[in-house]
Amino acid sequence: MNRIAATFARLKATGEKALIPFITAGDPHPNLTVDLMHGLVDGGADIIELGIPFSDPMADGPVIQRASERALLHKVSLRDVLEMVKTFRQRNQSTPVVLMGYLNPVHVLGYSQFAQQAAAAGVDGVLTVDCPPEEAGELSAALTAAGLDPVFLIAPTTPEARVREIARHAQGYVYYVSLKGVTGAGNLDIADVARKIAALRQFIEVPIGVGFGIRDAETTRAIAGTADAVVVGSRLVQEIEAATPETAREQLTRLVATLKAATR
């Protein structure tokens, strides 16, 4: 059993839901990322989604776009991100790390080479935002061969045929996008999310996480009532943006602790 499966099994046994915080690698500075990852764990993170900075993050709102811009000012590359995970693993061998980003950097490196290097660094799963299941065969095969979980997005507008296709390929968990739009936008309709999750469970066997628009303990608690995991990104990135380098870890840990308490 890999780290992601083991984490969900442990949480299910205790009646908890997974908290999956997202930060962008290299934001606000490459030297701080590993420390911030440990800060997330100190706050109670069950799985970490680590964003690969990209110059044209089409699914991300202005908050995460700015995070990518700050990281790219320091020329943070995919290879740098893998080194960060490798360093994180020197002290933490148990918390799953899922890389989240866009296909271009992975394609440039090469699917097999990327998968092998990611596995060697200690990555557990990969979510490529702009790689639909119809075109993910080669990448998914490379990830699976290296022992990594391919994680897929499902949107409110995803038709049943595509949900069934995602169900065939998804491992680890699927990420349900709770809003139409970019990260950090809009207001959650909790009842609608609950209906969609119930419908997805007819086809999806792996755990279902929900993200986009979750900003506080109240919405975290509401989503945890229906989903297997709660993904929080923009709110945490805002915390990093507002903090100083000296206070970022402490502030992040404090915020994550309040969100994690809402999943229990």
C-alpha positions in Angstrom: 0.0 0.0 0.0 1.5 3.4 -1.0 1.5 6.5 1.1 -1.7 8.0 -0.4 -3.7 4.8 0.1 -2.3 4.3 3.6 -3.3 7.8 4.6 -6.9 7.4 3.4 -7.1 4.0 5.1 -5.8 5.5 8.4 -8.2 8.4 8.3 -11.2 6.2 7.4 -10.5 4.1 10.4 -10.7 7.1 12.7 -13.6 8.8 11.0 -11.5 11.7 9.8 -11.4 13.3 6.4 -8.1 14.3 4.7 -6.9 17.8 4.6 -4.8 18.5 1.5 -3.2 21.9 1.6 -1.6 23.4 -1.6 1.3 25.7 -1.9 3.5 26.7 -4.9 7.0 25.5 -4.9 9.5 28.4 -4.7 7.0 30.8 -3.3 8.0 33.2 -1.8 11.6 31.9 -2.1 13.0 28.5 -3.0 14.9 28.3 0.2 11.6 28.5 2.2 9.5 25.8 0.5 10.7 22.7 2.4 10.3 24.5 5.7 6.8 25.5 4.7 6.0 21.9 3.8 7.1 20.8 7.3 5.0 23.6 8.7 1.9 22.3 6.8 2.5 18.9 8.4 2.9 20.4 11.8 -0.5 22.0 11.4 -2.1 18.6 10.5 -1.8 18.3 6.7 -2.6 14.7 5.6 -1.4 15.1 2.0 0.5 18.0 0.5 -0.2 19.3 -3.0 2.9 21.1 -4.2 2.4 23.3 -7.2 4.9 23.4 -10.1 5.3 27.1 -11.0 4.2 27.8 -14.6 4.1 30.9 -16.7 0.6 30.4 -18.0 -1.5 28.7 -15.2 -4.8 28.8 -17.0 -6.9 27.2 -14.2 -5.5 29.4 -11.5 -6.9 32.7 -10.2 -4.7 35.8 -9.5 -3.6 34.6 -6.1 -1.9 31.4 -7.3 -0.8 33.2 -10.5 1.2 35.6 -8.4 2.7 32.7 -6.5 4.0 31.2 -9.7 5.3 34.6 -10.8 7.2 35.0 -7.5 8.7 31.5 -7.9 9.7 32.0 -11.5 11.5 35.2 -10.6 13.9 32.8 -8.8 13.9 30.6 -11.9 12.4 27.6 -10.1 12.2 24.7 -12.5 10.6 21.2 -12.4 14.0 19.8 -11.4 14.2 22.3 -8.5 10.7 21.1 -7.4 11.9 17.5 -7.3 14.9 18.5 -5.3 12.6 20.2 -2.8 10.6 17.0 -2.4 13.8 15.0 -2.0 15.0 17.3 0.8 11.6 17.1 2.5 11.9 13.3 2.5 15.1 13.5 4.5 12.9 14.3 7.6 9.4 13.1 6.6 8.9 9.7 5.1 5.2 9.4 5.7 3.3 12.4 4.4 2.2 11.9 0.8 3.3 14.6 -1.7 1.3 15.2 -4.9 2.7 17.4 -7.6 0.1 19.7 -9.3 0.9 21.6 -12.4 0.6 21.8 -16.2 1.8 19.3 -18.8 4.4 21.4 -20.6 7.3 21.0 -18.1 6.6 17.3 -17.8 6.4 16.8 -21.5 9.7 18.7 -22.0 11.5 16.5 -19.5 9.9 13.3 -20.9 7.2 11.2 -19.3 9.3 8.2 -18.3 12.2 10.3 -17.1 9.9 12.6 -15.1 8.1 9.7 -13.5 11.3 7.9 -12.5 12.9 11.1 -11.1 9.7 12.0 -9.3 9.5 8.6 -7.7 13.1 8.7 -6.7 12.6 12.1 -5.1 9.7 10.8 -3.0 6.7 12.0 -4.9 3.5 9.9 -4.5 1.1 11.3 -7.2 0.8 13.7 -10.1 -2.0 15.9 -11.2 -1.6 17.6 -14.5 -4.4 20.2 -14.8 -4.4 20.4 -18.6 -4.1 16.7 -19.5 -7.5 15.2 -20.0 -8.0 11.5 -19.6 -8.4 11.0 -23.4 -4.8 12.1 -23.8 -3.3 10.9 -20.6 -2.6 7.3 -21.6 1.2 7.6 -22.1 1.7 9.8 -19.0 -0.5 7.6 -16.8 1.3 4.5 -17.9 4.7 6.1 -17.1 3.5 7.2 -13.7 1.9 3.9 -12.8 5.1 2.0 -13.9 7.0 4.2 -11.5 4.6 3.6 -8.6 3.0 7.0 -8.8 -0.7 7.7 -8.7 -2.2 9.7 -11.6 -4.7 12.1 -10.1 -7.5 13.6 -12.3 -9.8 16.6 -12.1 -13.5 16.4 -12.4 -15.5 19.5 -13.0 -19.2 20.3 -12.4 -19.7 20.2 -16.1 -17.9 16.8 -16.7 -20.3 14.5 -18.6 -21.0 11.0 -17.4 -19.0 9.4 -20.2 -15.8 11.3 -19.2 -16.4 10.5 -15.5 -16.5 6.8 -16.4 -13.2 7.3 -18.3 -11.6 9.0 -15.4 -12.8 6.3 -13.1 -10.9 3.7 -15.2 -7.6 5.6 -14.9 -7.7 7.4 -11.6 -5.6 6.3 -8.7 -5.0 7.8 -5.3 -7.9 10.1 -5.3 -9.8 12.4 -7.7 -10.1 16.1 -7.3 -13.6 17.5 -7.8 -13.6 21.2 -8.7 -16.4 22.6 -6.8 -16.8 25.8 -8.8 -17.0 26.8 -12.5 -14.1 29.1 -12.8 -10.5 29.5 -11.6 -9.0 28.8 -8.1 -10.1 31.2 -5.4 -13.2 32.3 -7.2 -16.9 32.3 -6.4 -19.0 31.1 -3.5 -19.6 27.4 -2.7 -23.0 25.8 -3.0 -22.6 23.1 -0.4 -25.8 21.3 -1.2 -24.9 21.2 -4.9 -21.4 19.8 -4.1 -23.0 17.1 -1.9 -25.4 16.1 -4.8 -22.5 15.9 -7.3 -20.3 13.9 -4.9 -23.1 11.4 -4.4 -23.5 11.1 -8.2 -19.8 10.6 -8.7 -19.7 7.8 -6.1 -21.7 5.6 -8.5 -18.6 5.5 -10.7 -15.6 6.5 -8.7 -14.0 4.0 -6.3 -11.0 6.0 -5.2 -11.5 8.7 -2.6 -12.9 12.0 -3.7 -11.4 15.3 -2.7 -13.0 18.7 -3.2 -11.2 22.0 -3.9 -11.7 25.5 -5.2 -13.4 28.1 -3.0 -12.7 26.5 0.4 -11.3 29.2 2.6 -12.1 28.7 6.2 -13.0 26.2 8.9 -16.7 26.6 8.2 -16.5 25.6 4.6 -13.9 22.9 5.4 -16.3 21.3 7.9 -19.2 21.5 5.4 -17.2 19.8 2.6 -15.8 17.2 4.9 -19.3 16.1 5.7 -19.6 14.8 2.1 -16.2 14.4 0.6 -13.2 12.2 1.6 -10.7 15.1 1.4 -10.7 18.9 1.4 -8.2 20.7 -0.7 -7.3 24.3 0.3 -5.0 26.4 -1.9 -5.6 30.1 -2.5 -6.3 30.8 1.1 -2.9 29.4 2.2 -1.1 31.1 -0.7 -2.7 34.4 0.5 -1.3 33.7 4.0 2.2 33.2 2.5 1.8 36.4 0.4 0.8 38.5 3.5 3.5 37.1 5.8 7.2 37.9 6.1 9.7 35.2 5.4 10.3 34.9 9.1 6.6 34.5 10.0 5.3 32.5 7.0 5.8 29.0 8.5 4.2 29.9 11.9 1.2 31.6 10.3 0.7 28.7 7.8 0.9 26.1 10.6 -1.7 28.0 12.6 -4.1 28.3 9.7 -3.8 24.7 8.7 -4.4 23.6 12.3 -7.8 25.4 12.3 -8.7 23.7 9.0 -7.6 20.3 10.1 -9.7 20.5 13.2 -12.7 21.0 11.0 -12.1 17.7 9.3 -12.4 15.6 12.5 
